Amino acid sequence: MWTQIVGKTRLALAPKENHWWHVTLYVSARGLTTTPIPHGTTVFEVKLDFIDHRLTVLTSDGRTRGIELGPRSVADFYTST
């Protein structure tokens, strides 16, 4: 479910490309990551770390925010972010 939420966010915000390439999540050394996604005047990147069990969002203005990966409903996810 975590990858679905990240994928839907990427689908809504990333610039459109042929064959849905703008929705792809990429394998990283610790899990999955997006490429930078523009949002207003900033850019952000989402990392799913399957070793430390964390979802981390990094922004171009230096902010970092994260939550623990674990079983929870989508509604609970949105209230915790």
Secondary structure, 3 states (H helix, E strand, C coil): CHHHHHHHHHHHHCCCCHHHHHHCCEECCCEEECCCEEECCEEEEEEEECCCCEEEEEECCCCEEEEECCCCCHHHHHHHC
